[in-house]
Amino acid sequence: MNPVELIIRKRGGKSLSHDELEGFVTGYIESEIPEYQMSAMLMAIFFAGMTPDEVQTLTGVYIDSGERIAFPAHWPTVDKHSTGGVGDKLSLMLAPLAVACGCRVPMISGRGLGHTGGTLDKLESIPGFRTGFSVADFKRLVDEVGCAIVAQSERLVPADKRIYALRDVTGTVESLPLITASIMSKKIAEGARGLVIDLKVGSGAFMKDIDTARKLAALLMRTGEAFGQRVHVVFSDMNAPLGEWVGNALEVRETIAFLRGESRIADQFNLTRELWRQMLLLAGQQAQATDDRFEQLLRSEAAEVFGRMIAAQGGDPRVVDDPSLLPVAPHEIPILAANGGYLAGVNSQAVGYALVGIGAGRRKLGDTLDYGAGAWLPRKLGDELRPSDLIGKVYCSERAAGEEAAGRIAAAYRVSPERPEAVPVVLETCTSES
């Protein structure tokens, strides 16, 4: 196999066979193909694309590079994946909600990088919480608690782990075939037979428009089907931060308030309910997928399951009853509206990067997080603002950095003299049966 020949063929829009893709990826993992040639191949895929068969082949090569987890066939296993958004803490809410309805949720999650936060970082803001477990311990946690949210191990899809890092520094993250192979290889390898994908669309998402998002959804569903995994996709609006709180420990606080029935922010409530409903449908628990049952869970079992998961993963379960045990940065900086009018748009990506500047997120993987840093952003699209009205607050450890972040967030809020048309947070849902 000549790597240069394969790169040229892919650059020219030709399809590569299973053996060629497998040989190329394996050669890179075994250091027989250098990083610059893999970078060239990724860029060729970025511009020339891949056929659905090639995507399935690449997904299978990723899976076969490591261990594949299997759970008992009679378990109703289902997972949820989000393509990333500002203020998106829904995985923390959905796992206990689904478990309370009899589902098993084996969830392997990631860390935040860039403008979006990471599920693992949020959970690790809980004192003592661990996300690094062996495959055996991961399976034990799912057996004992019903769910576990852990980090990807070195033995699970190692090919994707290495290639994803290269995609991040070669400008090829947005490639639909590469996104599909990356997401689906991890989700298939972790053992869940059903998967709900929250596909974000808008200014704060990788997918800026619904047409591109639909193309990605079709690839995700077709690839899952090829490996025996049923996939439902919920398209959700990400043109403004989700919920009211952004930042690791602050989002855990909001999660606890939600699971205890104390928070009913419309966008967060409606999207969580739709994703929960789709998880139950995939797990065969459709009889419980009612609005009344959802309301009941938020007054009873959901918070209790969350506390059990925290305890099982080494965290302090007292945070469920006493969220003050979670860190909060000491300085509180107001965010003020520059102009009056109706809130017509929020550059969520700019908000996310502003919070990276105070330690709530990472510029690169090795950066240290300030778990108590973040922002309270209660204003929603359509709200009326007057000049100098309070948009929200920044919580930070260094006042000067917080003031800079507050200014950048204020600039990310766009007002209009006319109230904008309301856009629902759930744009549409696509299922394998539709």
VOGU-421117 format. One record per residue (C-alpha): residue in three letters; x negated, y, z negated. Coordinates in steps of 0.02 Angstrom, whole numbers, plus 50000, padded with zeros to 5 digits. Layout:
BEGIN
<rec "ala",<X,Y,Z>>,
...
//
This chain:
BEGIN
<rec "met",<50000,50000,50000>>,
<rec "asn",<49932,50170,50052>>,
<rec "pro",<50000,50305,49934>>,
<rec "val",<49968,50444,50060>>,
<rec "glu",<50068,50353,50193>>,
<rec "leu",<50215,50333,50074>>,
<rec "ile",<50209,50517,50026>>,
<rec "ile",<50209,50568,50210>>,
<rec "arg",<50355,50451,50249>>,
<rec "lys",<50459,50518,50105>>,
<rec "arg",<50413,50697,50151>>,
<rec "gly",<50482,50660,50324>>,
<rec "gly",<50648,50600,50253>>,
<rec "lys",<50618,50414,50272>>,
<rec "ser",<50680,50286,50146>>,
<rec "leu",<50560,50185,50041>>,
<rec "ser",<50589,50002,50002>>,
<rec "his",<50605,49926,49829>>,
<rec "asp",<50428,49856,49836>>,
<rec "glu",<50357,50023,49894>>,
<rec "leu",<50442,50124,49756>>,
<rec "glu",<50400,49994,49625>>,
<rec "gly",<50219,49987,49682>>,
<rec "phe",<50201,50176,49681>>,
<rec "val",<50276,50199,49507>>,
<rec "thr",<50181,50050,49435>>,
<rec "gly",<50021,50113,49513>>,
<rec "tyr",<50044,50282,49429>>,
<rec "ile",<50085,50206,49259>>,
<rec "glu",<49930,50095,49271>>,
<rec "ser",<49822,50245,49324>>,
<rec "glu",<49787,50171,49495>>,
<rec "ile",<49879,50316,49578>>,
<rec "pro",<49819,50487,49517>>,
<rec "glu",<49931,50622,49447>>,
<rec "tyr",<49911,50734,49599>>,
<rec "gln",<49982,50599,49713>>,
<rec "met",<50131,50568,49599>>,
<rec "ser",<50158,50757,49595>>,
<rec "ala",<50159,50757,49785>>,
<rec "met",<50284,50614,49789>>,
<rec "leu",<50399,50704,49666>>,
<rec "met",<50394,50861,49773>>,
<rec "ala",<50430,50757,49930>>,
<rec "ile",<50582,50682,49842>>,
<rec "phe",<50635,50855,49784>>,
<rec "phe",<50644,50920,49963>>,
<rec "ala",<50688,50762,50062>>,
<rec "gly",<50804,50681,49935>>,
<rec "met",<50839,50495,49915>>,
<rec "thr",<50975,50377,49973>>,
<rec "pro",<51091,50304,49839>>,
<rec "asp",<51002,50137,49862>>,
<rec "glu",<50834,50220,49830>>,
<rec "val",<50903,50302,49673>>,
<rec "gln",<50963,50133,49610>>,
<rec "thr",<50794,50057,49650>>,
<rec "leu",<50701,50195,49557>>,
<rec "thr",<50820,50177,49409>>,
<rec "gly",<50786,49990,49403>>,
<rec "val",<50598,50016,49414>>,
<rec "tyr",<50609,50136,49267>>,
<rec "ile",<50710,50012,49165>>,
<rec "asp",<50595,49866,49205>>,
<rec "ser",<50442,49965,49149>>,
<rec "gly",<50490,49933,48968>>,
<rec "glu",<50608,49842,48851>>,
<rec "arg",<50797,49830,48878>>,
<rec "ile",<50909,49826,48724>>,
<rec "ala",<51059,49710,48715>>,
<rec "phe",<51203,49716,48590>>,
<rec "pro",<51333,49579,48559>>,
<rec "ala",<51454,49568,48706>>,
<rec "his",<51607,49591,48594>>,
<rec "trp",<51547,49758,48526>>,
<rec "pro",<51637,49910,48602>>,
<rec "thr",<51475,50004,48640>>,
<rec "val",<51484,50179,48714>>,
<rec "asp",<51369,50329,48721>>,
<rec "lys",<51378,50511,48770>>,
<rec "his",<51250,50616,48863>>,
<rec "ser",<51245,50803,48891>>,
<rec "thr",<51146,50888,49029>>,
<rec "gly",<51102,51023,48902>>,
<rec "gly",<51179,51186,48844>>,
<rec "val",<51157,51329,48721>>,
<rec "gly",<51245,51291,48557>>,
<rec "asp",<51288,51115,48612>>,
<rec "lys",<51291,51009,48454>>,
<rec "leu",<51430,50893,48513>>,
<rec "ser",<51329,50731,48503>>,
<rec "leu",<51320,50756,48314>>,
<rec "met",<51509,50770,48309>>,
<rec "leu",<51554,50634,48433>>,
<rec "ala",<51453,50490,48362>>,
<rec "pro",<51545,50487,48193>>,
<rec "leu",<51713,50526,48274>>,
<rec "ala",<51696,50377,48391>>,
<rec "val",<51632,50260,48254>>,
<rec "ala",<51783,50305,48146>>,
<rec "cys",<51890,50233,48288>>,
<rec "gly",<51797,50067,48296>>,
<rec "cys",<51666,50108,48429>>,
<rec "arg",<51480,50070,48416>>,
<rec "val",<51371,50215,48473>>,
<rec "pro",<51187,50178,48510>>,
<rec "met",<51120,50351,48555>>,
<rec "ile",<50941,50384,48610>>,
<rec "ser",<50917,50572,48620>>,
<rec "gly",<50785,50701,48659>>,
<rec "arg",<50704,50858,48594>>,
<rec "gly",<50735,51035,48650>>,
<rec "leu",<50625,51113,48782>>,
<rec "gly",<50655,51278,48867>>,
<rec "his",<50818,51370,48834>>,
<rec "thr",<50921,51220,48774>>,
<rec "gly",<50913,51139,48603>>,
<rec "gly",<50878,50956,48565>>,
<rec "thr",<50989,50837,48467>>,
<rec "leu",<50839,50762,48375>>,
<rec "asp",<50776,50933,48320>>,
<rec "lys",<50946,50976,48247>>,
<rec "leu",<50955,50815,48148>>,
<rec "glu",<50775,50833,48087>>,
<rec "ser",<50824,50998,48006>>,
<rec "ile",<50915,50889,47878>>,
<rec "pro",<50792,50856,47735>>,
<rec "gly",<50715,50683,47755>>,
<rec "phe",<50806,50636,47916>>,
<rec "arg",<50706,50516,48027>>,
<rec "thr",<50726,50486,48213>>,
<rec "gly",<50578,50369,48246>>,
<rec "phe",<50632,50186,48231>>,
<rec "ser",<50583,50020,48307>>,
<rec "val",<50703,49935,48425>>,
<rec "ala",<50746,49809,48289>>,
<rec "asp",<50785,49946,48163>>,
<rec "phe",<50886,50042,48292>>,
<rec "lys",<50995,49888,48320>>,
<rec "arg",<51011,49862,48132>>,
<rec "leu",<51070,50042,48107>>,
<rec "val",<51202,50024,48242>>,
<rec "asp",<51259,49862,48160>>,
<rec "glu",<51268,49933,47984>>,
<rec "val",<51332,50110,48015>>,
<rec "gly",<51411,50096,48186>>,
<rec "cys",<51297,50228,48261>>,
<rec "ala",<51118,50288,48264>>,
<rec "ile",<51037,50438,48349>>,
<rec "val",<50853,50405,48376>>,
<rec "ala",<50704,50455,48483>>,
<rec "gln",<50648,50360,48637>>,
<rec "ser",<50519,50230,48587>>,
<rec "glu",<50359,50196,48684>>,
<rec "arg",<50433,50029,48738>>,
<rec "leu",<50593,50099,48812>>,
<rec "val",<50581,50164,48992>>,
<rec "pro",<50398,50219,48977>>,
<rec "ala",<50389,50256,49165>>,
<rec "asp",<50524,50389,49150>>,
<rec "lys",<50442,50464,48996>>,
<rec "arg",<50279,50493,49091>>,
<rec "ile",<50358,50550,49252>>,
<rec "tyr",<50480,50668,49165>>,
<rec "ala",<50335,50760,49085>>,
<rec "leu",<50259,50779,49258>>,
<rec "arg",<50424,50841,49331>>,
<rec "asp",<50431,50975,49199>>,
<rec "val",<50265,51052,49254>>,
<rec "thr",<50286,51028,49442>>,
<rec "gly",<50452,51118,49466>>,
<rec "thr",<50549,50960,49512>>,
<rec "val",<50666,50946,49362>>,
<rec "glu",<50821,50997,49463>>,
<rec "ser",<50808,50855,49591>>,
<rec "leu",<50975,50760,49587>>,
<rec "pro",<50898,50589,49625>>,
<rec "leu",<50763,50613,49492>>,
<rec "ile",<50891,50677,49365>>,
<rec "thr",<51000,50525,49398>>,
<rec "ala",<50861,50396,49381>>,
<rec "ser",<50798,50480,49221>>,
<rec "ile",<50968,50489,49135>>,
<rec "met",<51036,50321,49190>>,
<rec "ser",<50878,50219,49157>>,
<rec "lys",<50876,50273,48974>>,
<rec "lys",<51063,50252,48950>>,
<rec "ile",<51069,50081,49033>>,
<rec "ala",<50913,50020,48941>>,
<rec "glu",<50984,50070,48771>>,
<rec "gly",<51124,49944,48787>>,
<rec "ala",<51288,50043,48790>>,
<rec "arg",<51412,49974,48917>>,
<rec "gly",<51507,50137,48931>>,
<rec "leu",<51438,50313,48954>>,
<rec "val",<51523,50482,48950>>,
<rec "ile",<51422,50623,49029>>,
<rec "asp",<51455,50804,48983>>,
<rec "leu",<51397,50887,49144>>,
<rec "lys",<51370,51071,49109>>,
<rec "val",<51404,51199,49246>>,
<rec "gly",<51360,51384,49239>>,
<rec "ser",<51230,51513,49192>>,
<rec "gly",<51165,51414,49043>>,
<rec "ala",<51154,51247,49135>>,
<rec "phe",<51040,51163,49261>>,
<rec "met",<51191,51147,49376>>,
<rec "lys",<51245,51323,49423>>,
<rec "asp",<51394,51276,49532>>,
<rec "ile",<51530,51143,49530>>,
<rec "asp",<51492,51075,49704>>,
<rec "thr",<51314,51027,49657>>,
<rec "ala",<51378,50957,49493>>,
<rec "arg",<51501,50846,49587>>,
<rec "lys",<51360,50776,49694>>,
<rec "leu",<51262,50734,49537>>,
<rec "ala",<51415,50654,49457>>,
<rec "ala",<51442,50541,49608>>,
<rec "leu",<51261,50482,49599>>,
<rec "leu",<51272,50452,49411>>,
<rec "met",<51432,50351,49424>>,
<rec "arg",<51373,50248,49574>>,
<rec "thr",<51208,50209,49489>>,
<rec "gly",<51293,50158,49327>>,
<rec "glu",<51412,50044,49422>>,
<rec "ala",<51264,49957,49507>>,
<rec "phe",<51197,49909,49335>>,
<rec "gly",<51364,49860,49258>>,
<rec "gln",<51389,50021,49160>>,
<rec "arg",<51553,50117,49172>>,
<rec "val",<51527,50304,49180>>,
<rec "his",<51651,50447,49153>>,
<rec "val",<51599,50626,49189>>,
<rec "val",<51673,50781,49107>>,
<rec "phe",<51626,50944,49193>>,
<rec "ser",<51617,51084,49064>>,
<rec "asp",<51589,51271,49075>>,
<rec "met",<51421,51334,49013>>,
<rec "asn",<51436,51520,49053>>,
<rec "ala",<51429,51564,48868>>,
<rec "pro",<51358,51481,48711>>,
<rec "leu",<51464,51339,48644>>,
<rec "gly",<51541,51363,48472>>,
<rec "glu",<51479,51506,48364>>,
<rec "trp",<51309,51450,48299>>,
<rec "val",<51145,51421,48392>>,
<rec "gly",<50990,51353,48306>>,
<rec "asn",<50947,51185,48229>>,
<rec "ala",<51004,51190,48047>>,
<rec "leu",<51138,51319,48088>>,
<rec "glu",<51214,51198,48214>>,
<rec "val",<51213,51058,48085>>,
<rec "arg",<51310,51173,47968>>,
<rec "glu",<51437,51204,48105>>,
<rec "thr",<51447,51017,48139>>,
<rec "ile",<51487,50982,47957>>,
<rec "ala",<51620,51118,47953>>,
<rec "phe",<51697,51043,48110>>,
<rec "leu",<51698,50864,48046>>,
<rec "arg",<51777,50923,47883>>,
<rec "gly",<51917,51010,47979>>,
<rec "glu",<51859,51183,47927>>,
<rec "ser",<51811,51247,48101>>,
<rec "arg",<51926,51253,48253>>,
<rec "ile",<51832,51361,48378>>,
<rec "ala",<51932,51333,48538>>,
<rec "asp",<51794,51294,48665>>,
<rec "gln",<51704,51175,48547>>,
<rec "phe",<51864,51092,48486>>,
<rec "asn",<51938,51063,48659>>,
<rec "leu",<51778,50995,48737>>,
<rec "thr",<51740,50880,48590>>,
<rec "arg",<51917,50810,48596>>,
<rec "glu",<51906,50774,48784>>,
<rec "leu",<51735,50690,48770>>,
<rec "trp",<51796,50588,48619>>,
<rec "arg",<51950,50534,48718>>,
<rec "gln",<51843,50474,48863>>,
<rec "met",<51727,50379,48745>>,
<rec "leu",<51875,50287,48671>>,
<rec "leu",<51945,50245,48843>>,
<rec "leu",<51780,50166,48895>>,
<rec "ala",<51767,50070,48731>>,
<rec "gly",<51941,49997,48745>>,
<rec "gln",<52009,50099,48601>>,
<rec "gln",<52134,50198,48706>>,
<rec "ala",<52276,50170,48583>>,
<rec "gln",<52187,50288,48462>>,
<rec "ala",<52148,50423,48592>>,
<rec "thr",<52286,50540,48537>>,
<rec "asp",<52285,50720,48477>>,
<rec "asp",<52362,50668,48311>>,
<rec "arg",<52224,50540,48280>>,
<rec "phe",<52091,50669,48321>>,
<rec "glu",<52166,50791,48196>>,
<rec "gln",<52175,50652,48065>>,
<rec "leu",<51990,50609,48087>>,
<rec "leu",<51941,50790,48052>>,
<rec "arg",<52030,50780,47885>>,
<rec "ser",<51961,50612,47832>>,
<rec "glu",<51839,50484,47905>>,
<rec "ala",<51728,50586,48022>>,
<rec "ala",<51627,50679,47891>>,
<rec "glu",<51608,50521,47787>>,
<rec "val",<51534,50425,47936>>,
<rec "phe",<51415,50570,47970>>,
<rec "gly",<51355,50561,47789>>,
<rec "arg",<51325,50374,47804>>,
<rec "met",<51224,50398,47962>>,
<rec "ile",<51118,50532,47878>>,
<rec "ala",<51083,50420,47728>>,
<rec "ala",<51042,50268,47837>>,
<rec "gln",<50913,50371,47934>>,
<rec "gly",<50828,50436,47777>>,
<rec "gly",<50914,50605,47763>>,
<rec "asp",<50998,50686,47615>>,
<rec "pro",<51185,50648,47632>>,
<rec "arg",<51228,50782,47504>>,
<rec "val",<51220,50910,47645>>,
<rec "val",<51393,50853,47700>>,
<rec "asp",<51467,50918,47536>>,
<rec "asp",<51339,51056,47510>>,
<rec "pro",<51275,51131,47674>>,
<rec "ser",<51174,51258,47573>>,
<rec "leu",<51042,51121,47559>>,
<rec "leu",<51002,51155,47742>>,
<rec "pro",<50871,51289,47781>>,
<rec "val",<50920,51465,47835>>,
<rec "ala",<50792,51595,47888>>,
<rec "pro",<50782,51743,47766>>,
<rec "his",<50808,51893,47880>>,
<rec "glu",<50978,51937,47955>>,
<rec "ile",<50972,52055,48105>>,
<rec "pro",<51133,52125,48181>>,
<rec "ile",<51163,52111,48369>>,
<rec "leu",<51257,52265,48430>>,
<rec "ala",<51352,52294,48591>>,
<rec "ala",<51270,52422,48705>>,
<rec "asn",<51431,52467,48797>>,
<rec "gly",<51618,52457,48776>>,
<rec "gly",<51738,52351,48877>>,
<rec "tyr",<51788,52168,48891>>,
<rec "leu",<51658,52032,48874>>,
<rec "ala",<51646,51967,49053>>,
<rec "gly",<51491,51859,49051>>,
<rec "val",<51345,51795,48948>>,
<rec "asn",<51176,51745,49017>>,
<rec "ser",<51163,51592,48907>>,
<rec "gln",<50991,51550,48973>>,
<rec "ala",<50928,51721,48917>>,
<rec "val",<51007,51694,48745>>,
<rec "gly",<50919,51527,48729>>,
<rec "tyr",<50749,51598,48776>>,
<rec "ala",<50773,51744,48657>>,
<rec "leu",<50795,51619,48515>>,
<rec "val",<50641,51522,48571>>,
<rec "gly",<50546,51681,48527>>,
<rec "ile",<50594,51665,48343>>,
<rec "gly",<50553,51480,48331>>,
<rec "ala",<50727,51407,48358>>,
<rec "gly",<50664,51319,48515>>,
<rec "arg",<50504,51269,48604>>,
<rec "arg",<50404,51339,48748>>,
<rec "lys",<50303,51178,48754>>,
<rec "leu",<50320,51009,48670>>,
<rec "gly",<50191,51038,48534>>,
<rec "asp",<50270,51198,48467>>,
<rec "thr",<50324,51202,48284>>,
<rec "leu",<50507,51242,48252>>,
<rec "asp",<50581,51357,48122>>,
<rec "tyr",<50732,51249,48077>>,
<rec "gly",<50822,51392,47990>>,
<rec "ala",<50808,51514,48136>>,
<rec "gly",<50948,51548,48258>>,
<rec "ala",<51100,51657,48286>>,
<rec "trp",<51284,51677,48246>>,
<rec "leu",<51376,51724,48407>>,
<rec "pro",<51564,51728,48376>>,
<rec "arg",<51616,51836,48525>>,
<rec "lys",<51698,51744,48669>>,
<rec "leu",<51731,51791,48850>>,
<rec "gly",<51878,51910,48860>>,
<rec "asp",<51850,51988,48688>>,
<rec "glu",<51860,52178,48684>>,
<rec "leu",<51704,52270,48626>>,
<rec "arg",<51669,52450,48582>>,
<rec "pro",<51494,52526,48588>>,
<rec "ser",<51393,52468,48436>>,
<rec "asp",<51520,52334,48390>>,
<rec "leu",<51444,52181,48308>>,
<rec "ile",<51413,52041,48435>>,
<rec "gly",<51332,51929,48306>>,
<rec "lys",<51176,51907,48200>>,
<rec "val",<51001,51837,48220>>,
<rec "tyr",<50925,51736,48077>>,
<rec "cys",<50735,51740,48077>>,
<rec "ser",<50579,51725,47970>>,
<rec "glu",<50491,51877,48047>>,
<rec "arg",<50594,52035,48058>>,
<rec "ala",<50503,52112,48207>>,
<rec "ala",<50527,51956,48312>>,
<rec "gly",<50709,51949,48257>>,
<rec "glu",<50741,52128,48310>>,
<rec "glu",<50665,52091,48481>>,
<rec "ala",<50776,51936,48498>>,
<rec "ala",<50931,52035,48447>>,
<rec "gly",<50895,52163,48583>>,
<rec "arg",<50870,52028,48715>>,
<rec "ile",<51032,51941,48664>>,
<rec "ala",<51129,52105,48670>>,
<rec "ala",<51063,52133,48847>>,
<rec "ala",<51126,51959,48896>>,
<rec "tyr",<51306,52009,48859>>,
<rec "arg",<51394,52090,49008>>,
<rec "val",<51552,52194,48984>>,
<rec "ser",<51682,52249,49111>>,
<rec "pro",<51821,52379,49108>>,
<rec "glu",<51946,52240,49148>>,
<rec "arg",<51979,52082,49050>>,
<rec "pro",<51910,51932,49148>>,
<rec "glu",<52019,51785,49196>>,
<rec "ala",<52010,51647,49065>>,
<rec "val",<51911,51491,49115>>,
<rec "pro",<51944,51328,49021>>,
<rec "val",<51793,51243,48943>>,
<rec "val",<51844,51076,49021>>,
<rec "leu",<51838,51107,49208>>,
<rec "glu",<51884,50932,49266>>,
<rec "thr",<51859,50749,49222>>,
<rec "cys",<51802,50612,49341>>,
<rec "thr",<51822,50430,49292>>,
<rec "ser",<51778,50265,49373>>,
<rec "glu",<51964,50233,49391>>,
<rec "ser",<52004,50398,49478>>,
//
